[in-house]
Amino acid sequence: MGLIKVLSAGAPKGGVALTAEAFQGKTGHRLKITFATAPTIKAAVDRGAADADVVVASAPAVAGFEAEGRTIAGVHTVIGSIKTGVVVRVGAQMPDISSAKSLTRALLAAQSIVRNEASSGLYIARMLQGLGIADRVADKIVCLATGGDVLDHLANGTMDREFGFGQLTEIRRLEPEGRIALVGALPKELENITSYAAAPLAGARDAAAATAYVRFLASDQARKILVASGVE
């Protein structure tokens, strides 16, 4: 069996990796997954330089790729949705994020606020604008490339009032290591939910195999794996 290359967003990392293992066991196809940020994925696919057979990205991005002829028309699977949450270093102060007002107070009182440059981080930048405090907290913002970078930064931090934002799947995957702690999802009125989808790229080396993996992601077996990993 051949090799299927997958270019995937980082937020559903655990679920995508486990579905790849399951698909390999079921079909014998080998899968190699590269994880990247949303801007990196979009730039690579737009240039036709993704070096992949399947793309996993936000559902709107995948819809855009299909409209532009970058993926095989009519073949895509929505794999689920992921919420954005707040995370701290173990031992740091837990901010009150029970409402938009309490989160705003916590942001203004924070020593450092950490976000990424991927989809969830771009949402946080817009959220700060919407709360009317972007200028007031600008000098506290630490912007890093990926969700993993955010979690590593927090885990190695020393400030008591430093917290960050990331996708719940990434936070929960690393929380058992005992270095970071999930505070919770964003309050309801600020909730950010990103839906993710998969599609075979138009230039897939083995279109049939790439399509088979994308369709496998809609199966009951794959759905159970994804839900268990935090992809709702």
BALUM-154344 format. One record per residue: residue number from 1; residue in one letter; x, y, z of N, C-alpha, C in turn. Coordinates in steps of 0.05 Angstrom, whole numbers. Layout:
<recs>
NUM | A | X | Y | Z | X | Y | Z | X | Y | Z $
...
</recs>
This chain:
<recs>
1 | M | 17 | -24 | 0 | 0 | 0 | 0 | 18 | 25 | 0 $
2 | G | 7 | 47 | -11 | 22 | 71 | -13 | 21 | 89 | 12 $
3 | L | 35 | 112 | 10 | 36 | 131 | 31 | 17 | 154 | 26 $
4 | I | 1 | 160 | 46 | -18 | 183 | 44 | -6 | 205 | 62 $
5 | K | -1 | 228 | 50 | 9 | 251 | 66 | -14 | 269 | 73 $
6 | V | -15 | 276 | 99 | -36 | 293 | 110 | -25 | 319 | 121 $
7 | L | -36 | 341 | 112 | -28 | 368 | 123 | -51 | 377 | 141 $
8 | S | -46 | 379 | 167 | -68 | 383 | 186 | -63 | 407 | 204 $
9 | A | -85 | 420 | 212 | -84 | 440 | 233 | -76 | 426 | 259 $
10 | G | -65 | 441 | 278 | -55 | 429 | 302 | -76 | 423 | 323 $
11 | A | -98 | 438 | 323 | -118 | 435 | 344 | -129 | 406 | 346 $
12 | P | -136 | 393 | 323 | -147 | 365 | 325 | -125 | 344 | 324 $
13 | K | -100 | 352 | 331 | -77 | 334 | 328 | -81 | 306 | 339 $
14 | G | -89 | 304 | 364 | -92 | 277 | 376 | -112 | 260 | 361 $
15 | G | -135 | 271 | 354 | -155 | 256 | 340 | -147 | 248 | 312 $
16 | V | -135 | 267 | 298 | -126 | 260 | 271 | -105 | 238 | 271 $
17 | A | -86 | 240 | 290 | -65 | 220 | 292 | -77 | 192 | 298 $
18 | L | -96 | 191 | 315 | -108 | 165 | 323 | -126 | 154 | 300 $
19 | T | -139 | 172 | 285 | -155 | 162 | 263 | -137 | 151 | 241 $
20 | A | -113 | 164 | 238 | -94 | 154 | 218 | -84 | 126 | 225 $
21 | E | -79 | 122 | 251 | -71 | 95 | 260 | -93 | 74 | 254 $
22 | A | -118 | 82 | 260 | -140 | 64 | 256 | -144 | 58 | 226 $
23 | F | -141 | 78 | 209 | -144 | 74 | 180 | -122 | 57 | 169 $
24 | Q | -98 | 61 | 180 | -75 | 44 | 171 | -80 | 15 | 179 $
25 | G | -90 | 10 | 203 | -95 | -17 | 211 | -117 | -30 | 195 $
26 | K | -136 | -14 | 186 | -159 | -24 | 171 | -153 | -30 | 142 $
27 | T | -135 | -13 | 130 | -131 | -14 | 101 | -102 | -21 | 93 $
28 | G | -83 | -17 | 111 | -55 | -22 | 104 | -41 | 3 | 93 $
29 | H | -56 | 24 | 87 | -44 | 49 | 77 | -28 | 62 | 100 $
30 | R | -5 | 71 | 93 | 11 | 86 | 113 | 4 | 116 | 111 $
31 | L | 3 | 130 | 134 | -3 | 158 | 134 | 20 | 174 | 147 $
32 | K | 28 | 195 | 135 | 47 | 214 | 147 | 34 | 240 | 151 $
33 | I | 33 | 250 | 176 | 18 | 275 | 182 | 38 | 297 | 189 $
34 | T | 34 | 320 | 176 | 48 | 345 | 183 | 28 | 365 | 194 $
35 | F | 34 | 375 | 218 | 17 | 394 | 231 | 27 | 423 | 227 $
36 | A | 9 | 441 | 222 | 17 | 469 | 217 | -5 | 488 | 225 $
37 | T | 2 | 514 | 226 | -18 | 534 | 233 | -36 | 540 | 210 $
38 | A | -59 | 552 | 215 | -79 | 558 | 194 | -66 | 576 | 172 $
39 | P | -52 | 597 | 178 | -40 | 613 | 157 | -20 | 597 | 140 $
40 | T | -4 | 580 | 153 | 15 | 564 | 138 | 1 | 545 | 119 $
41 | I | -20 | 532 | 128 | -35 | 513 | 112 | -47 | 528 | 88 $
42 | K | -60 | 550 | 93 | -73 | 565 | 71 | -52 | 574 | 50 $
43 | A | -30 | 584 | 60 | -9 | 593 | 41 | 1 | 570 | 24 $
44 | A | 6 | 547 | 36 | 16 | 524 | 22 | -4 | 514 | 1 $
45 | V | -29 | 511 | 9 | -49 | 501 | -9 | -54 | 521 | -32 $
46 | D | -55 | 547 | -25 | -60 | 567 | -46 | -37 | 568 | -67 $
47 | R | -13 | 562 | -58 | 10 | 562 | -76 | 12 | 535 | -92 $
48 | G | -4 | 516 | -84 | -2 | 490 | -96 | 23 | 475 | -87 $
49 | A | 33 | 483 | -63 | 58 | 472 | -53 | 55 | 458 | -26 $
50 | A | 31 | 445 | -22 | 25 | 433 | 3 | 41 | 407 | 8 $
51 | D | 50 | 394 | -13 | 63 | 367 | -11 | 47 | 349 | 6 $
52 | A | 21 | 347 | 0 | 3 | 330 | 16 | -19 | 319 | -3 $
53 | D | -33 | 299 | 7 | -55 | 287 | -7 | -82 | 294 | 5 $
54 | V | -81 | 300 | 31 | -105 | 307 | 46 | -100 | 332 | 62 $
55 | V | -119 | 350 | 64 | -116 | 373 | 81 | -138 | 372 | 103 $
56 | V | -130 | 379 | 127 | -149 | 381 | 150 | -146 | 410 | 160 $
57 | A | -167 | 425 | 158 | -166 | 454 | 166 | -193 | 462 | 175 $
58 | S | -196 | 488 | 182 | -223 | 498 | 190 | -242 | 493 | 167 $
59 | A | -267 | 488 | 174 | -287 | 482 | 153 | -290 | 504 | 132 $
60 | P | -290 | 530 | 141 | -291 | 551 | 120 | -267 | 550 | 102 $
61 | A | -243 | 544 | 113 | -219 | 543 | 96 | -221 | 521 | 75 $
62 | V | -231 | 497 | 84 | -234 | 475 | 66 | -255 | 481 | 45 $
63 | A | -276 | 495 | 52 | -297 | 503 | 33 | -284 | 521 | 12 $
64 | G | -267 | 539 | 21 | -254 | 557 | 3 | -235 | 543 | -16 $
65 | F | -221 | 523 | -6 | -203 | 507 | -23 | -219 | 493 | -45 $
66 | E | -242 | 482 | -37 | -258 | 468 | -56 | -269 | 487 | -78 $
67 | A | -277 | 511 | -69 | -288 | 531 | -88 | -267 | 539 | -108 $
68 | E | -241 | 539 | -100 | -219 | 547 | -117 | -208 | 524 | -133 $
69 | G | -219 | 500 | -130 | -209 | 477 | -144 | -184 | 464 | -133 $
70 | R | -178 | 471 | -108 | -154 | 461 | -95 | -158 | 433 | -84 $
71 | T | -183 | 425 | -79 | -189 | 398 | -69 | -208 | 385 | -89 $
72 | I | -212 | 359 | -86 | -229 | 344 | -104 | -258 | 352 | -98 $
73 | A | -272 | 361 | -117 | -299 | 371 | -114 | -318 | 350 | -102 $
74 | G | -334 | 359 | -83 | -355 | 342 | -72 | -346 | 321 | -52 $
75 | V | -320 | 321 | -45 | -309 | 301 | -26 | -297 | 316 | -3 $
76 | H | -312 | 317 | 19 | -301 | 328 | 44 | -316 | 317 | 67 $
77 | T | -304 | 318 | 91 | -317 | 308 | 115 | -313 | 329 | 137 $
78 | V | -334 | 338 | 149 | -332 | 354 | 173 | -327 | 336 | 197 $
79 | I | -303 | 339 | 209 | -295 | 320 | 230 | -305 | 328 | 258 $
80 | G | -313 | 353 | 261 | -323 | 362 | 287 | -314 | 390 | 294 $
81 | S | -321 | 398 | 319 | -315 | 425 | 328 | -299 | 425 | 354 $
82 | I | -284 | 446 | 358 | -267 | 449 | 381 | -270 | 477 | 393 $
83 | K | -272 | 478 | 419 | -275 | 504 | 433 | -248 | 515 | 442 $
84 | T | -248 | 541 | 445 | -224 | 555 | 455 | -226 | 557 | 485 $
85 | G | -204 | 553 | 499 | -204 | 554 | 528 | -181 | 571 | 539 $
86 | V | -181 | 574 | 565 | -161 | 589 | 580 | -144 | 569 | 596 $
87 | V | -118 | 574 | 596 | -99 | 556 | 609 | -78 | 571 | 624 $
88 | V | -69 | 559 | 646 | -48 | 571 | 663 | -26 | 550 | 669 $
89 | R | -4 | 559 | 679 | 17 | 542 | 690 | 6 | 530 | 716 $
90 | V | 12 | 505 | 722 | 5 | 494 | 748 | 18 | 510 | 770 $
91 | G | 2 | 520 | 789 | 12 | 536 | 811 | 7 | 566 | 807 $
92 | A | 1 | 574 | 782 | -5 | 602 | 777 | -34 | 608 | 786 $
93 | Q | -40 | 634 | 787 | -67 | 642 | 795 | -87 | 635 | 774 $
94 | M | -110 | 623 | 783 | -131 | 617 | 765 | -149 | 641 | 761 $
95 | P | -151 | 652 | 737 | -168 | 675 | 733 | -197 | 668 | 733 $
96 | D | -214 | 687 | 741 | -243 | 683 | 739 | -252 | 689 | 711 $
97 | I | -262 | 668 | 697 | -271 | 671 | 670 | -300 | 664 | 667 $
98 | S | -315 | 667 | 689 | -343 | 658 | 690 | -361 | 675 | 673 $
99 | S | -353 | 699 | 666 | -369 | 717 | 649 | -350 | 735 | 633 $
100 | A | -361 | 749 | 613 | -345 | 767 | 597 | -333 | 789 | 615 $
101 | K | -349 | 799 | 635 | -339 | 820 | 652 | -316 | 810 | 670 $
102 | S | -319 | 786 | 681 | -298 | 776 | 698 | -273 | 770 | 682 $
103 | L | -276 | 760 | 657 | -252 | 755 | 640 | -239 | 781 | 633 $
104 | T | -254 | 801 | 628 | -243 | 828 | 622 | -226 | 838 | 645 $
105 | R | -237 | 835 | 669 | -222 | 844 | 693 | -196 | 828 | 696 $
106 | A | -198 | 802 | 690 | -174 | 785 | 692 | -153 | 793 | 672 $
107 | L | -162 | 799 | 648 | -143 | 808 | 627 | -129 | 834 | 634 $
108 | L | -144 | 853 | 646 | -133 | 878 | 653 | -113 | 875 | 677 $
109 | A | -118 | 855 | 694 | -101 | 851 | 717 | -78 | 832 | 711 $
110 | A | -78 | 819 | 688 | -57 | 800 | 682 | -29 | 813 | 678 $
111 | Q | -9 | 798 | 685 | 19 | 807 | 679 | 26 | 800 | 650 $
112 | S | 15 | 778 | 640 | 22 | 769 | 613 | -1 | 753 | 602 $
113 | I | -7 | 757 | 576 | -29 | 744 | 562 | -17 | 731 | 537 $
114 | V | -20 | 705 | 535 | -6 | 690 | 514 | -27 | 678 | 494 $
115 | R | -22 | 683 | 468 | -39 | 672 | 448 | -22 | 662 | 425 $
116 | N | -34 | 648 | 406 | -19 | 638 | 383 | -27 | 653 | 358 $
117 | E | -14 | 646 | 336 | -19 | 659 | 310 | -38 | 642 | 292 $
118 | A | -49 | 621 | 304 | -67 | 603 | 289 | -96 | 614 | 293 $
119 | S | -115 | 597 | 285 | -143 | 606 | 285 | -153 | 616 | 312 $
120 | S | -147 | 601 | 333 | -156 | 609 | 360 | -144 | 635 | 369 $
121 | G | -118 | 639 | 362 | -104 | 663 | 370 | -114 | 687 | 356 $
122 | L | -121 | 684 | 330 | -132 | 706 | 315 | -160 | 714 | 326 $
123 | Y | -175 | 694 | 335 | -200 | 700 | 348 | -196 | 716 | 373 $
124 | I | -176 | 709 | 389 | -171 | 724 | 414 | -164 | 753 | 408 $
125 | A | -149 | 758 | 387 | -142 | 786 | 380 | -168 | 801 | 373 $
126 | R | -186 | 788 | 359 | -212 | 801 | 353 | -229 | 805 | 378 $
127 | M | -228 | 785 | 396 | -243 | 787 | 421 | -234 | 811 | 438 $
128 | L | -208 | 815 | 440 | -197 | 838 | 455 | -207 | 864 | 443 $
129 | Q | -207 | 865 | 417 | -218 | 889 | 404 | -247 | 893 | 411 $
130 | G | -263 | 871 | 410 | -291 | 872 | 416 | -297 | 880 | 445 $
131 | L | -279 | 872 | 463 | -282 | 880 | 491 | -273 | 908 | 497 $
132 | G | -260 | 921 | 477 | -251 | 948 | 479 | -226 | 952 | 496 $
133 | I | -210 | 930 | 499 | -186 | 933 | 516 | -160 | 926 | 501 $
134 | A | -162 | 923 | 474 | -138 | 915 | 459 | -114 | 933 | 464 $
135 | D | -119 | 959 | 464 | -97 | 979 | 468 | -87 | 978 | 496 $
136 | R | -105 | 972 | 516 | -97 | 973 | 544 | -80 | 949 | 552 $
137 | V | -83 | 926 | 537 | -67 | 902 | 543 | -46 | 896 | 523 $
138 | A | -42 | 914 | 503 | -24 | 908 | 481 | 4 | 901 | 490 $
139 | D | 14 | 915 | 511 | 41 | 911 | 520 | 44 | 885 | 536 $
140 | K | 22 | 872 | 542 | 23 | 846 | 557 | 22 | 822 | 539 $
141 | I | 15 | 826 | 514 | 10 | 804 | 496 | 36 | 791 | 487 $
142 | V | 37 | 764 | 490 | 58 | 748 | 479 | 46 | 731 | 457 $
143 | C | 55 | 735 | 432 | 43 | 721 | 409 | 63 | 701 | 399 $
144 | L | 56 | 676 | 399 | 74 | 654 | 391 | 61 | 639 | 367 $
145 | A | 78 | 624 | 353 | 69 | 612 | 328 | 46 | 592 | 331 $
146 | T | 48 | 574 | 350 | 29 | 552 | 352 | 18 | 549 | 380 $
147 | G | -4 | 533 | 381 | -15 | 527 | 407 | 4 | 512 | 425 $
148 | G | 20 | 495 | 414 | 40 | 480 | 430 | 61 | 499 | 441 $
149 | D | 68 | 520 | 426 | 87 | 540 | 436 | 75 | 555 | 459 $
150 | V | 50 | 561 | 458 | 36 | 575 | 480 | 37 | 559 | 505 $
151 | L | 31 | 533 | 503 | 30 | 516 | 526 | 58 | 512 | 538 $
152 | D | 78 | 509 | 521 | 106 | 507 | 531 | 114 | 532 | 546 $
153 | H | 108 | 555 | 534 | 115 | 581 | 547 | 102 | 583 | 574 $
154 | L | 76 | 576 | 576 | 63 | 578 | 602 | 75 | 558 | 622 $
155 | A | 80 | 534 | 613 | 91 | 513 | 631 | 118 | 522 | 643 $
156 | N | 133 | 537 | 627 | 160 | 545 | 636 | 160 | 573 | 649 $
157 | G | 137 | 585 | 652 | 136 | 612 | 662 | 139 | 614 | 692 $
158 | T | 141 | 639 | 701 | 145 | 643 | 730 | 125 | 664 | 741 $
159 | M | 111 | 677 | 723 | 92 | 698 | 733 | 67 | 685 | 745 $
160 | D | 57 | 698 | 766 | 33 | 687 | 779 | 7 | 693 | 764 $
161 | R | 7 | 717 | 751 | -17 | 725 | 737 | -12 | 725 | 706 $
162 | E | -3 | 702 | 696 | 0 | 698 | 668 | -19 | 676 | 659 $
163 | F | -34 | 681 | 638 | -50 | 659 | 627 | -52 | 661 | 597 $
164 | G | -61 | 640 | 585 | -61 | 639 | 556 | -87 | 627 | 545 $
165 | F | -88 | 626 | 519 | -112 | 615 | 505 | -103 | 593 | 486 $
166 | G | -120 | 573 | 483 | -114 | 552 | 464 | -138 | 535 | 460 $
167 | Q | -136 | 516 | 441 | -158 | 498 | 436 | -159 | 477 | 458 $
168 | L | -183 | 470 | 466 | -187 | 452 | 489 | -173 | 425 | 483 $
169 | T | -173 | 416 | 458 | -161 | 390 | 452 | -131 | 390 | 458 $
170 | E | -118 | 412 | 451 | -89 | 414 | 457 | -83 | 415 | 486 $
171 | I | -99 | 431 | 501 | -95 | 435 | 529 | -100 | 408 | 544 $
172 | R | -121 | 394 | 537 | -128 | 369 | 551 | -107 | 347 | 544 $
173 | R | -96 | 349 | 520 | -76 | 328 | 513 | -51 | 331 | 529 $
174 | L | -44 | 355 | 537 | -19 | 360 | 552 | -23 | 363 | 582 $
175 | E | -48 | 368 | 590 | -53 | 372 | 619 | -44 | 349 | 637 $
176 | P | -46 | 324 | 628 | -38 | 302 | 646 | -8 | 302 | 652 $
177 | E | 9 | 318 | 637 | 37 | 320 | 644 | 41 | 335 | 670 $
178 | G | 21 | 350 | 679 | 23 | 363 | 705 | 37 | 390 | 705 $
179 | R | 41 | 402 | 681 | 54 | 428 | 679 | 35 | 451 | 674 $
180 | I | 12 | 445 | 661 | -8 | 465 | 655 | -35 | 456 | 666 $
181 | A | -53 | 475 | 670 | -79 | 469 | 680 | -101 | 484 | 664 $
182 | L | -121 | 470 | 656 | -144 | 482 | 642 | -161 | 498 | 662 $
183 | V | -165 | 523 | 656 | -183 | 539 | 672 | -212 | 534 | 664 $
184 | G | -216 | 533 | 638 | -243 | 527 | 627 | -246 | 539 | 599 $
185 | A | -269 | 533 | 587 | -275 | 545 | 561 | -282 | 574 | 565 $
186 | L | -280 | 589 | 543 | -288 | 617 | 544 | -317 | 619 | 553 $
187 | P | -324 | 641 | 567 | -352 | 644 | 576 | -371 | 644 | 552 $
188 | K | -395 | 637 | 557 | -415 | 632 | 536 | -417 | 655 | 517 $
189 | E | -417 | 680 | 527 | -421 | 703 | 510 | -397 | 709 | 492 $
190 | L | -374 | 696 | 499 | -350 | 700 | 483 | -341 | 674 | 469 $
191 | E | -358 | 654 | 471 | -351 | 627 | 462 | -340 | 627 | 433 $
192 | N | -318 | 612 | 429 | -307 | 609 | 402 | -306 | 579 | 396 $
193 | I | -320 | 572 | 375 | -321 | 544 | 367 | -312 | 542 | 338 $
194 | T | -291 | 527 | 333 | -281 | 524 | 306 | -287 | 496 | 296 $
195 | S | -301 | 495 | 273 | -307 | 469 | 260 | -284 | 462 | 241 $
196 | Y | -277 | 437 | 240 | -255 | 427 | 223 | -265 | 407 | 203 $
197 | A | -253 | 407 | 179 | -261 | 389 | 158 | -236 | 378 | 144 $
198 | A | -240 | 356 | 130 | -218 | 344 | 115 | -227 | 340 | 86 $
199 | A | -207 | 342 | 68 | -213 | 338 | 39 | -188 | 328 | 25 $
200 | P | -192 | 312 | 4 | -169 | 304 | -12 | -161 | 327 | -30 $
201 | L | -135 | 332 | -32 | -125 | 354 | -49 | -127 | 345 | -79 $
202 | A | -131 | 364 | -96 | -135 | 358 | -124 | -110 | 345 | -136 $
203 | G | -87 | 351 | -125 | -62 | 339 | -135 | -53 | 315 | -120 $
204 | A | -71 | 302 | -106 | -64 | 278 | -90 | -51 | 257 | -108 $
205 | R | -29 | 245 | -98 | -15 | 224 | -114 | -32 | 199 | -118 $
206 | D | -48 | 192 | -98 | -67 | 170 | -100 | -94 | 180 | -91 $
207 | A | -109 | 191 | -110 | -134 | 204 | -104 | -154 | 184 | -90 $
208 | A | -153 | 159 | -99 | -172 | 139 | -88 | -166 | 134 | -58 $
209 | A | -140 | 132 | -52 | -132 | 127 | -24 | -138 | 151 | -6 $
210 | A | -132 | 175 | -17 | -137 | 200 | -2 | -167 | 203 | 3 $
211 | T | -183 | 198 | -17 | -212 | 199 | -14 | -222 | 179 | 6 $
212 | A | -210 | 155 | 6 | -219 | 134 | 25 | -214 | 143 | 53 $
213 | Y | -191 | 156 | 58 | -185 | 165 | 86 | -205 | 187 | 94 $
214 | V | -210 | 206 | 76 | -229 | 227 | 82 | -256 | 216 | 89 $
215 | R | -265 | 196 | 73 | -291 | 184 | 78 | -291 | 167 | 104 $
216 | F | -268 | 156 | 110 | -266 | 141 | 135 | -271 | 159 | 159 $
217 | L | -263 | 184 | 157 | -266 | 203 | 179 | -296 | 208 | 186 $
218 | A | -314 | 200 | 167 | -342 | 203 | 173 | -354 | 178 | 185 $
219 | S | -338 | 157 | 188 | -348 | 131 | 198 | -353 | 132 | 228 $
220 | D | -368 | 114 | 238 | -374 | 112 | 267 | -348 | 107 | 283 $
221 | Q | -330 | 91 | 272 | -305 | 85 | 285 | -288 | 110 | 289 $
222 | A | -285 | 126 | 267 | -270 | 150 | 268 | -283 | 171 | 287 $
223 | R | -310 | 172 | 285 | -324 | 192 | 302 | -320 | 186 | 331 $
224 | K | -320 | 161 | 340 | -315 | 155 | 368 | -287 | 163 | 376 $
225 | I | -267 | 159 | 358 | -240 | 167 | 364 | -238 | 197 | 367 $
226 | L | -250 | 212 | 349 | -249 | 241 | 349 | -262 | 252 | 374 $
227 | V | -286 | 242 | 381 | -300 | 252 | 405 | -284 | 246 | 430 $
228 | A | -272 | 223 | 432 | -255 | 216 | 455 | -231 | 235 | 458 $
229 | S | -222 | 246 | 435 | -199 | 264 | 436 | -207 | 293 | 441 $
230 | G | -233 | 298 | 442 | -242 | 325 | 448 | -254 | 340 | 424 $
231 | V | -254 | 327 | 401 | -266 | 339 | 377 | -296 | 333 | 379 $
232 | E | -313 | 352 | 384 | -341 | 347 | 390 | -358 | 344 | 365 $
</recs>
